[in-house]
Amino acid sequence: MKTNDRFDYEYYKKKIGKDKIDNQVYKESDSTLVQILISHDENSVYMIEPMSFVMYIRNYYKHNNRLKREGHFFLYSSVRVGTWREYDDKGNLIKETDENAKFKNLAMKPKDVILWMQRQGWINIVTGEGQQTTFSNTPFDIYFVPRNKNNFKGNTHAKWYIMKSEMYGTEDFILDAETRELIHHGKTLSIE
């Protein structure tokens, strides 16, 4: 598999309306939210499509603007989901990873976390309420820890950590990904 996808400076300059496109955010006509990031070694495009509850990312080689890697992150997190692809600087596919494999035998997969959040009244998968609409200062932080990576009170199961931002700090939840059990609920106060 080969890709001809390249980072298009001119397209993004036109969409953003200025020459400086680094760390700029704009909205496509289909309401997809797009952020452009330029670094010393690669260019990145982050996209959040409406009603998707995932963020799509494309990283490009700096020296020739060819696609370097692409994939999806689960909402409000850096948890990789779906198929991730990596390419060499000539556009040849060099690696493809099924990131959903880590959830295969779990009772609580990413879609189940979304449904749990909906039951809490935080998001609505029908209307899109709670959909991630910014790239920073999000109302939630979600982490996934595979089995045996974290021993919480003797529990070595895979876990979902959800932190909900509140005025006072965060409301914290730990869900056992293997049993769906809420194993911790607490509050962390911010001190200014």
Secondary structure, 3 states (H helix, E strand, C coil): CECCCECCHHHHHHHHCCCCCCCEEEECCCCCEEEEEECCCEEEEEEECCCCCEEEEEEEECCCCEEEEEEEEECCECCEEEEEEEECCCCEEEEEEEHHHHHCCCCCCHHHHHHHHHHCCCCCCCCCCCCCCCCCCCCEEEEEECCCCCCECCECCCEEEEEEEECCEEEEEEEECCCCCEEEEEEEECCC
